[in-house]
Structures are given as C-alpha cells and as structure tokens.
Amino acid sequence: MSPVTVSPLSHRRVDLTPSVPGLVEVVSPASLAMELGIEPGDQIIGINGRPLLDALDFQFQAQAEHVVLDVDRGGVLLRYDLQLDGDEFWGITFADPTFDGVRVCENSCPFCFIKQIPKGMRRSLYVMDDDYRYSMLYGSFVTLTNLSEEDWRRIEEQHISPLHVSVHSTNPELRRALVGNPKGGTIMEALARLERAGIDFHAQFVLVPGVNDGDEMERSLRDLSTFARLRSIAGVPVGLSRHGQERQSKQLRLSRTCMRTLPGKQITVRRYQPDEARAVIAQAEVWQERFWRERGNPFFYLGDEFYLMSGTPVPDTAHYGGFPQIEDGIGITRAFLDNLDDYLRRSRRGLLAGTQGTIACAELIAPTMREAVNRFNARTGAALEVVMVENVYLGSEINVSGLLSGHDLLTAFDRGPSDAPLYISDRMVSQRTGTLLDDRTVSDVETALRRPVVPAADLSDVARDLRQRRARQAQAAA
C-alpha cells in the first residue's frame, strides 16, 4: 500500500490549529463509517489521493460514486476502495471541523467585542475568527473581506450554503469604517456574487446609535431587499464592556487609516437609550410590513435587547418567521415564553409543590423572568426565586444572561451550603469546553458556592431537574 502525500493545508493566519487534522471523534451507529470499521481516534487523511481541507470538504468529496478513502490508524494506513450511491450517511464527526485551524479576522471593527474582554477568559474567546466554513457549519457571522479567489471558487463549486454575513451597512465608505478594512467597501459586489452562484445567505447589522441606523439603515435595507437569495436580516444593538469603554476613551480603534475618513474622524460606540431603541423598532416595523407583503414574513428581525430595553412587548411567535436567526439571540425571549406556555398547559397543578431553587439572570431579562417564574410557581407549587446578577466582570453595560461569568455568580451569591439548586442560562457555558466566560467550570462554581449549579435552557428544563432531585431525595429517605 503506497503512502499518501498530505500537503500543507493553509498559509493563512489561523488559530486553534488541531495537532491531528482530520481526527475522528464520533462514529454514528448504523452509518457507513461504522460498517467500514472506522473508529474514534482514526485520522482521515485523504479521498481519491487528495488531502482534505476540512469537514465540509469531506462531505463534498465523499459523496461520489467512487471513493478511495485513506485512513491513518496508529501509523498504519488503511485504504477503502468503495463503489457508492453518492448519497451515503457517513456518520463521522471530527474533533475539529477545520483541519488547518480557524481563519483569523483581518478587520478592525470599532465595536469588536473580542477586543473588549479582559485577560483570563477561555482561550477560544480571544480568537478573532472570520471563517466562512464556520459560518456555514455553525451560523457564525463573517465579513467576506478575507476571501481569496480560490475561496470564492470553492464556495461556488461545493455550494457552501447558507452563509451568515456581517453587513452592518451597504454604504461603501461607512462599511469600510465599520469593519476597519479598506476591502469592506465591496460588500454589495460580494453579495451579488453569492446571488449569482445560488448561495443562500443571512445578513446582520450590528447597530450603533447615530451611525448605521436611521437613514443609513434605510439605505441598507433598501439595497438588501433586491437579493432573492437573502433569507433574513437581523439588527442587533452594539455592546460595550467596561474594557471597551476604556479602549474608547483612548481611541485605540482609530489606528486604521480607513477609519479616519469619516466626518468627525471617529465612530462613537455607545449603548442605545430606550427612546432610541423605540425609534429603531418603529423604523423596523415599516420594513417588516413591506416584507410581509413581498416575502410572506417580517424578514427583518431585531435583537431581543431592543424590546427589553425599551419596555416594548416582545413580538409573538408568528413575527419571527420560524426563528431563522435564533442562534444570534433573535427571538430567544419569545421562544423561552412559548416553551413556558407549552409546559404550563401540559403540567399538572401542584406537580412541584415543596421544591425550591434560585434562577440567576442578568438585568435585561430580569422583569420578564420574574413574571415568568411567578406563573411557573403558581401552576406547579414550586418556590423558585429570581435573583438579578450584575455583570461585574465585563461591566454593567453588558446586561444579558449569556455573558455572565463564574466571577459574577460568586459575587452575587453567598457561600453558605444549600441543597437548593442555582439555575443559570445554558448559554453561559461553552458547549465545546464546558467552561464559563472566565474559564471556570460549573463544578468550580458549585464547589465555591457549596450548592448545586445547573445550566438550563428554559423552565421546562428546570422543572425536569426539580422532579429528578425530589425523586432522588425520596429514594434516599426510603
């Protein structure tokens, strides 16, 4: 069996490069990979004599009628020569989906959140990624400023779709400033190329008060409305940590020449005020009505923060058109409330009588959470309390639950032992590393507080945990 030559995968700026590219982490039951005897720990090194770039490349190359698959198992090369139907379920999950690491951002956005965080957080948070492959795989937003012609041809050939694009503005001069990169001004040409290639895409604006809202948002929405392959548009308010405020005061973001071309020579990044948030909502509603007529759904969705910070009721489920950008936090409050309504309809009154616990949440969602928990307690008989936790770690301007840290929990709660569980948003915990923002584990926080700490997505998760705890206590007492 002849050896396979694996050429270098990338000469780009990357981070988090895996030590073993193409390492198989999981093999699904009843899959082709399991039938072939491929095992976790194997390394996929090539298909048809070609090295693989990433998981997307594997999916594309492996869906052929004739596949020669090369696998390294502990230094021994295994070769599988296969005749297939071309639509096989391989069932392989790689330890790292990109074999050459995560491509690093070339931009210098004035509101870049990665540059606003302190030292000591989990390592992956410091990776300024701008990788179109993660955009397709996980819904990460990319700017398209770092794509080579080779990248474009691959996107078109392998039909890598959908992509999630940080547009911010379609005004070339303003977009150059908002991404801090001279290449940023060609966004409309880039989106037109996706359109011609038949690539679906979602768009996002990070909205900065007085910068890319108002007339500029009007222009951007008008321009984007011309794309048939565009699937949704989201507008989220800019966030500014206390470290970001310090950077702002030092004007570190003015280092890029392209940012000095704006009137006033700078972009002032600040938090939205309630009246400004209401103005954005009113402007959005005009476009949502138009999109309802033209596309059959509101199509332009605002981040939940706009509604919560302004005291405006969160829109109903139909407004979110199937929640196309819920991973970006768009509609997560409505989904939470819908889940509660479903649970309360199904649950038996008094089901959780005698159970206790604490719900930790951030400032922005606290009023909504208290109202939801009151309804939950009234129906189930539970005695849950809601405690609003201030974000000490990143600063009080950051007021969403998903950005609370272990440090914030330790600051907010005393260290007295308790059997009553403390429930936190599961968005506080990385699915990849199992750690909170400050690199503490849930177990670390449990040990320090001397009480159970339980990540939960919604109140039905909380109810399930309370039932299980009560059942275990009854068993132990028997």
C-alpha positions as CSV (number, residue, x, y, z in Angstrom):
1,M,0.0,0.0,0.0
2,S,1.6,3.3,-1.1
3,P,1.8,6.2,1.3
4,V,-0.5,9.3,0.7
5,T,1.2,12.6,0.5
6,V,-0.5,15.3,2.6
7,S,0.4,18.8,1.5
8,P,0.2,21.8,3.8
9,L,-3.5,22.9,4.1
10,S,-3.1,26.6,4.5
11,H,-0.7,29.5,4.7
12,R,-3.3,31.9,6.1
13,R,-3.4,33.4,9.6
14,V,-5.1,30.8,11.7
15,D,-5.6,29.9,15.3
16,L,-6.7,26.8,17.3
17,T,-4.9,24.6,14.7
18,P,-5.6,20.9,15.7
19,S,-2.5,18.8,16.4
20,V,-4.1,16.0,14.5
21,P,-6.1,17.2,11.5
22,G,-8.9,15.0,10.4
23,L,-9.2,13.2,13.7
24,V,-12.4,11.2,14.1
25,E,-14.2,11.9,17.4
26,V,-17.5,10.1,17.0
27,V,-18.8,7.5,14.6
28,S,-22.6,7.3,14.5
29,P,-24.5,4.0,14.8
30,A,-25.9,2.5,11.6
31,S,-23.6,4.6,9.5
32,L,-21.3,3.8,6.6
33,A,-18.3,4.6,8.7
34,M,-19.4,2.1,11.4
35,E,-20.0,-0.5,8.7
36,L,-16.5,0.0,7.4
37,G,-15.0,-0.3,10.9
38,I,-13.8,3.3,11.2
39,E,-13.2,4.1,14.8
40,P,-12.8,7.2,17.0
41,G,-9.1,8.1,17.1
42,D,-8.7,7.3,13.4
43,Q,-7.3,10.1,11.2
44,I,-9.0,10.7,7.8
45,I,-6.1,11.8,5.6
46,G,-7.4,11.8,2.0
47,I,-10.0,11.0,-0.5
48,N,-9.1,9.9,-4.0
49,G,-5.5,10.8,-3.4
50,R,-6.3,14.4,-2.4
51,P,-5.7,15.8,1.1
52,L,-8.9,17.1,2.9
53,L,-9.2,20.7,3.9
54,D,-12.0,20.3,6.5
55,A,-15.3,18.6,7.3
56,L,-17.1,20.4,4.5
57,D,-14.5,19.2,2.0
58,F,-15.0,15.6,3.3
59,Q,-18.8,15.9,2.9
60,F,-18.4,17.1,-0.7
61,Q,-15.6,14.7,-1.8
62,A,-17.2,11.6,0.0
63,Q,-20.5,12.0,-1.8
64,A,-19.3,10.4,-5.0
65,E,-19.9,7.1,-6.7
66,H,-16.3,6.0,-6.5
67,V,-14.4,6.9,-3.3
68,V,-10.9,5.8,-2.3
69,L,-10.7,6.7,1.4
70,D,-7.3,6.8,3.2
71,V,-7.3,6.4,7.0
72,D,-4.3,6.5,9.4
73,R,-4.8,4.3,12.4
74,G,-1.9,4.5,14.8
75,G,0.6,4.9,11.9
76,V,-0.9,2.2,9.8
77,L,-2.5,3.3,6.5
78,L,-5.9,1.8,5.8
79,R,-7.4,2.2,2.3
80,Y,-11.0,1.7,1.4
81,D,-11.9,1.4,-2.3
82,L,-15.7,1.9,-2.4
83,Q,-18.4,2.0,-5.0
84,L,-21.3,4.0,-3.6
85,D,-24.6,5.5,-4.5
86,G,-23.3,9.0,-3.9
87,D,-25.7,10.0,-1.1
88,E,-24.3,7.9,1.8
89,F,-24.7,8.7,5.5
90,W,-21.0,8.5,6.6
91,G,-21.8,9.4,10.3
92,I,-18.4,10.9,11.1
93,T,-17.9,13.7,13.5
94,F,-14.4,15.3,13.5
95,A,-12.7,16.5,16.6
96,D,-12.0,19.8,14.8
97,P,-14.1,20.6,11.7
98,T,-11.4,22.7,10.1
99,F,-8.2,20.8,9.8
100,D,-6.0,23.8,9.3
101,G,-7.4,25.8,12.2
102,V,-9.8,28.8,12.4
103,R,-9.1,31.6,10.0
104,V,-8.3,34.8,11.8
105,C,-10.1,38.1,11.1
106,E,-8.3,40.8,9.1
107,N,-10.6,43.6,10.2
108,S,-10.5,46.2,13.0
109,C,-14.2,46.9,13.8
110,P,-14.6,49.7,16.3
111,F,-17.2,47.6,18.3
112,C,-15.2,44.3,18.1
113,F,-16.2,42.5,21.3
114,I,-13.1,40.3,21.4
115,K,-11.0,43.5,21.9
116,Q,-13.3,44.5,24.8
117,I,-12.7,41.5,27.0
118,P,-10.2,41.2,29.9
119,K,-7.4,38.7,30.3
120,G,-8.1,35.3,31.9
121,M,-11.1,34.2,29.9
122,R,-11.2,30.9,28.0
123,R,-8.8,30.8,25.2
124,S,-11.2,30.4,22.3
125,L,-12.8,33.8,23.1
126,Y,-9.7,35.6,22.0
127,V,-9.8,34.1,18.5
128,M,-10.9,36.8,16.1
129,D,-12.4,34.3,13.7
130,D,-13.8,35.3,10.3
131,D,-14.0,31.8,8.7
132,Y,-16.7,31.2,6.1
133,R,-16.6,27.5,6.9
134,Y,-17.8,28.1,10.5
135,S,-20.4,30.4,9.0
136,M,-22.0,27.5,7.1
137,L,-21.4,24.9,9.9
138,Y,-22.4,26.9,13.0
139,G,-24.0,30.1,11.8
140,S,-21.0,32.3,12.7
141,F,-21.1,35.7,11.0
142,V,-18.3,36.6,8.6
143,T,-17.5,39.8,6.7
144,L,-16.3,38.2,3.4
145,T,-13.2,40.6,3.5
146,N,-10.6,37.8,3.7
147,L,-11.8,35.5,0.9
148,S,-9.3,34.7,-1.9
149,E,-10.4,33.9,-5.4
150,E,-9.7,30.3,-4.5
151,D,-12.1,30.5,-1.6
152,W,-14.8,32.0,-3.9
153,R,-14.4,29.2,-6.4
154,R,-14.6,26.6,-3.7
155,I,-17.8,28.2,-2.2
156,E,-19.3,28.2,-5.7
157,E,-18.1,24.7,-6.7
158,Q,-19.1,23.0,-3.4
159,H,-22.2,25.2,-3.0
160,I,-21.3,26.1,0.6
161,S,-24.7,27.5,1.7
162,P,-26.1,29.2,3.7
163,L,-23.6,31.8,4.8
164,H,-24.1,34.4,7.5
165,V,-22.8,37.8,6.6
166,S,-22.0,40.7,8.9
167,V,-23.1,43.5,6.5
168,H,-23.5,46.4,9.0
169,S,-24.0,48.9,6.2
170,T,-24.2,48.8,2.4
171,N,-22.7,52.3,2.2
172,P,-19.2,51.5,0.9
173,E,-17.5,54.3,2.9
174,L,-19.4,53.6,6.1
175,R,-18.9,49.8,5.9
176,R,-15.1,50.3,5.4
177,A,-15.1,52.2,8.7
178,L,-17.4,49.7,10.5
179,V,-15.2,46.7,9.6
180,G,-12.0,48.7,9.8
181,N,-10.8,47.3,6.5
182,P,-10.5,49.0,3.0
183,K,-11.8,45.8,1.5
184,G,-15.1,46.3,3.3
185,G,-16.5,48.7,0.8
186,T,-17.2,46.0,-1.8
187,I,-20.0,44.2,0.2
188,M,-22.7,44.7,-2.4
189,E,-20.4,43.1,-5.1
190,A,-19.7,40.2,-2.7
191,L,-23.4,39.6,-2.0
192,A,-24.1,39.8,-5.7
193,R,-21.6,37.1,-6.4
194,L,-23.2,34.9,-3.8
195,E,-26.6,35.6,-5.5
196,R,-25.2,34.6,-8.9
197,A,-23.8,31.4,-7.5
198,G,-27.1,30.4,-6.0
199,I,-25.7,30.7,-2.4
200,D,-28.3,31.5,0.3
201,F,-27.2,33.9,2.9
202,H,-28.4,35.7,6.1
203,A,-27.4,39.3,6.9
204,Q,-26.7,41.1,10.1
205,F,-26.3,44.7,11.2
206,V,-24.6,45.5,14.5
207,L,-26.4,48.8,15.0
208,V,-24.5,51.7,16.6
209,P,-26.7,54.7,17.7
210,G,-26.4,57.6,15.2
211,V,-24.0,55.7,12.9
212,N,-25.7,53.0,10.8
213,D,-29.3,53.2,12.0
214,G,-31.8,55.9,10.7
215,D,-31.1,56.9,7.1
216,E,-28.2,54.5,6.8
217,M,-30.3,51.6,7.9
218,E,-32.9,52.6,5.4
219,R,-30.4,52.6,2.6
220,S,-29.0,49.2,3.7
221,L,-32.5,47.6,3.9
222,R,-33.4,49.0,0.5
223,D,-30.2,47.7,-1.1
224,L,-30.5,44.2,0.6
225,S,-34.2,43.9,-0.4
226,T,-33.0,43.4,-4.0
227,F,-31.4,40.0,-3.3
228,A,-33.5,36.9,-3.9
229,R,-31.1,34.5,-2.2
230,L,-31.1,36.6,1.0
231,R,-33.0,34.6,3.7
232,S,-33.2,37.0,6.6
233,I,-31.8,40.2,8.1
234,A,-31.1,40.8,11.7
235,G,-30.3,44.1,13.6
236,V,-28.6,43.7,17.0
237,P,-27.5,46.6,19.3
238,V,-23.9,47.2,19.8
239,G,-22.4,46.0,23.2
240,L,-19.8,47.9,25.1
241,S,-18.0,46.3,28.1
242,R,-16.1,48.4,30.7
243,H,-12.9,47.4,29.0
244,G,-14.3,48.6,25.7
245,Q,-15.2,51.9,27.3
246,E,-11.6,52.2,28.4
247,R,-10.4,51.5,24.8
248,Q,-12.9,54.0,23.5
249,S,-11.6,56.7,25.8
250,K,-8.0,56.0,24.5
251,Q,-9.3,56.0,20.9
252,L,-7.4,52.8,20.1
253,R,-9.8,52.0,17.3
254,L,-8.5,54.9,15.2
255,S,-5.4,53.1,14.2
256,R,-6.7,52.1,10.8
257,T,-6.4,54.8,8.1
258,C,-9.8,53.9,6.6
259,M,-11.5,54.8,9.8
260,R,-10.2,58.4,9.7
261,T,-12.2,59.1,6.5
262,L,-15.5,59.6,8.3
263,P,-16.7,63.0,9.3
264,G,-15.5,63.6,12.8
265,K,-12.7,61.1,12.3
266,Q,-14.3,58.5,14.6
267,I,-17.2,56.3,15.3
268,T,-18.6,56.8,18.8
269,V,-19.7,53.5,20.1
270,R,-22.3,53.7,23.0
271,R,-25.3,51.9,24.3
272,Y,-28.8,52.6,22.9
273,Q,-31.1,54.6,25.1
274,P,-34.7,53.5,25.4
275,D,-36.1,56.2,23.2
276,E,-33.5,55.4,20.5
277,A,-34.4,51.7,20.8
278,R,-38.1,52.6,20.3
279,A,-37.2,54.6,17.2
280,V,-35.3,51.6,15.7
281,I,-38.4,49.4,16.4
282,A,-40.7,51.8,14.7
283,Q,-38.4,52.0,11.7
284,A,-38.2,48.2,11.5
285,E,-41.9,47.8,11.7
286,V,-42.4,49.8,8.4
287,W,-40.0,47.4,6.7
288,Q,-41.5,44.3,8.3
289,E,-44.9,45.2,6.9
290,R,-43.4,45.7,3.5
291,F,-41.5,42.3,3.7
292,W,-44.8,40.6,4.9
293,R,-46.3,41.7,1.6
294,E,-43.3,40.9,-0.6
295,R,-41.8,37.8,1.0
296,G,-44.5,36.4,3.3
297,N,-42.7,37.0,6.6
298,P,-41.2,40.0,8.5
299,F,-37.8,39.1,7.2
300,F,-36.0,41.8,9.2
301,Y,-35.7,40.9,12.8
302,L,-34.4,42.9,15.7
303,G,-32.4,41.6,18.7
304,D,-34.5,41.0,21.8
305,E,-32.5,43.7,23.6
306,F,-34.3,46.4,21.6
307,Y,-37.7,45.3,23.0
308,L,-36.5,44.6,26.5
309,M,-34.5,47.8,27.0
310,S,-37.4,50.0,25.8
311,G,-40.2,48.2,27.6
312,T,-41.8,47.2,24.3
313,P,-43.7,43.8,24.4
314,V,-41.7,41.1,22.6
315,P,-43.4,40.2,19.3
316,D,-45.4,37.0,19.0
317,T,-44.2,33.7,17.5
318,A,-45.6,34.4,14.0
319,H,-43.4,37.6,13.8
320,Y,-40.2,35.5,13.9
321,G,-40.9,33.5,10.7
322,G,-39.5,30.2,12.0
323,F,-36.7,31.9,14.0
324,P,-34.1,31.9,11.3
325,Q,-31.5,33.7,13.5
326,I,-32.3,32.4,17.0
327,E,-28.6,31.4,17.4
328,D,-27.8,35.1,17.2
329,G,-30.3,35.8,20.0
330,I,-33.1,36.9,17.7
331,G,-36.4,35.7,19.3
332,I,-34.9,33.8,22.2
333,T,-37.2,35.5,24.7
334,R,-40.2,34.6,22.7
335,A,-39.1,31.0,22.3
336,F,-38.5,31.0,26.1
337,L,-42.0,32.3,26.8
338,D,-43.6,29.9,24.3
339,N,-41.8,27.0,25.9
340,L,-43.2,28.1,29.3
341,D,-46.7,28.3,27.9
342,D,-46.4,24.8,26.5
343,Y,-45.1,23.4,29.7
344,L,-47.8,25.1,31.9
345,R,-50.5,23.7,29.6
346,R,-49.2,20.2,29.9
347,S,-48.3,20.2,33.6
348,R,-50.4,19.1,36.5
349,R,-51.2,21.8,39.1
350,G,-49.1,21.4,42.2
351,L,-46.7,19.0,40.5
352,L,-43.6,20.5,42.1
353,A,-45.0,21.5,45.5
354,G,-42.3,21.8,48.1
355,T,-39.4,22.2,45.7
356,Q,-37.1,25.2,45.9
357,G,-34.4,26.8,43.8
358,T,-32.9,30.1,42.5
359,I,-32.9,31.4,39.0
360,A,-29.9,33.6,38.2
361,C,-30.3,36.1,35.3
362,A,-29.0,39.3,34.1
363,E,-30.5,42.8,34.4
364,L,-32.2,43.0,30.9
365,I,-34.3,39.9,31.2
366,A,-35.0,40.1,35.0
367,P,-38.5,41.7,34.8
368,T,-39.6,39.2,32.2
369,M,-38.0,36.3,34.1
370,R,-39.8,37.3,37.4
371,E,-43.1,37.4,35.7
372,A,-42.5,34.0,34.0
373,V,-41.3,32.4,37.3
374,N,-44.3,33.7,39.1
375,R,-46.6,32.0,36.6
376,F,-44.4,28.8,36.9
377,N,-44.7,28.8,40.7
378,A,-48.4,29.5,40.7
379,R,-49.1,26.5,38.5
380,T,-46.6,24.0,39.8
381,G,-46.4,24.9,43.5
382,A,-42.6,25.3,43.3
383,A,-40.9,28.1,45.3
384,L,-38.4,29.4,42.8
385,E,-36.9,32.9,43.4
386,V,-35.3,35.1,40.8
387,V,-32.0,36.9,41.5
388,M,-30.8,39.6,39.2
389,V,-27.0,39.3,38.8
390,E,-24.9,42.3,37.9
391,N,-22.2,41.8,35.3
392,V,-19.2,42.9,37.4
393,Y,-16.7,41.0,35.2
394,L,-17.4,42.8,31.9
395,G,-19.2,45.8,33.3
396,S,-22.8,46.8,33.9
397,E,-23.4,47.9,30.3
398,I,-23.3,44.2,29.4
399,N,-26.7,43.1,30.7
400,V,-27.6,39.8,29.0
401,S,-27.5,36.5,30.8
402,G,-25.4,34.6,28.3
403,L,-22.4,36.9,29.1
404,L,-22.4,36.4,32.9
405,S,-19.3,34.7,34.2
406,G,-18.5,32.5,37.1
407,H,-17.0,35.5,38.9
408,D,-20.4,37.2,38.7
409,L,-22.1,34.3,40.2
410,L,-19.6,34.1,43.1
411,T,-20.0,37.8,43.7
412,A,-23.8,37.7,43.7
413,F,-24.4,34.6,45.9
414,D,-23.1,33.8,49.4
415,R,-21.0,30.8,50.1
416,G,-23.4,29.1,52.6
417,P,-24.1,25.5,51.9
418,S,-27.5,24.8,50.4
419,D,-29.3,21.9,48.8
420,A,-31.4,24.3,46.7
421,P,-30.1,24.3,43.1
422,L,-29.0,27.5,41.4
423,Y,-30.2,27.6,37.8
424,I,-28.2,29.5,35.2
425,S,-28.7,30.0,31.5
426,D,-27.0,27.2,29.5
427,R,-25.8,30.0,27.1
428,M,-23.3,30.9,29.8
429,V,-21.5,27.6,29.3
430,S,-19.4,26.7,26.2
431,Q,-20.7,23.6,24.5
432,R,-17.2,22.9,23.3
433,T,-15.2,23.4,26.5
434,G,-17.8,23.2,29.2
435,T,-16.5,26.4,30.8
436,L,-18.0,29.8,31.6
437,L,-16.6,33.0,30.1
438,D,-13.9,33.4,32.8
439,D,-12.7,29.8,32.2
440,R,-14.3,28.5,35.4
441,T,-16.2,25.2,35.1
442,V,-19.7,24.7,36.6
443,S,-18.1,22.4,39.1
444,D,-15.7,25.2,40.2
445,V,-18.7,27.4,40.9
446,E,-20.6,24.6,42.7
447,T,-17.6,24.0,44.9
448,A,-17.1,27.6,45.8
449,L,-20.8,28.3,46.5
450,R,-21.4,24.8,48.1
451,R,-24.6,24.3,46.3
452,P,-25.7,22.6,43.0
453,V,-25.4,24.8,39.9
454,V,-27.5,23.7,36.9
455,P,-27.4,25.1,33.4
456,A,-30.8,25.2,31.8
457,A,-32.3,26.3,28.5
458,D,-35.8,27.1,29.8
459,L,-38.1,26.5,32.7
460,S,-39.2,23.1,31.5
461,D,-35.5,22.1,32.0
462,V,-35.7,23.5,35.5
463,A,-38.9,21.5,36.2
464,R,-37.3,18.3,35.0
465,D,-34.3,18.8,37.2
466,L,-36.6,19.6,40.2
467,R,-38.6,16.4,39.7
468,Q,-35.4,14.3,39.4
469,R,-34.0,15.8,42.6
470,R,-37.2,15.2,44.5
471,A,-37.3,11.6,43.3
472,R,-33.7,11.0,44.4
473,Q,-34.4,12.5,47.8
474,A,-37.4,10.3,48.2
475,Q,-35.3,7.2,47.2
476,A,-32.6,8.2,49.7
477,A,-35.2,8.6,52.5
478,A,-36.9,5.3,51.8
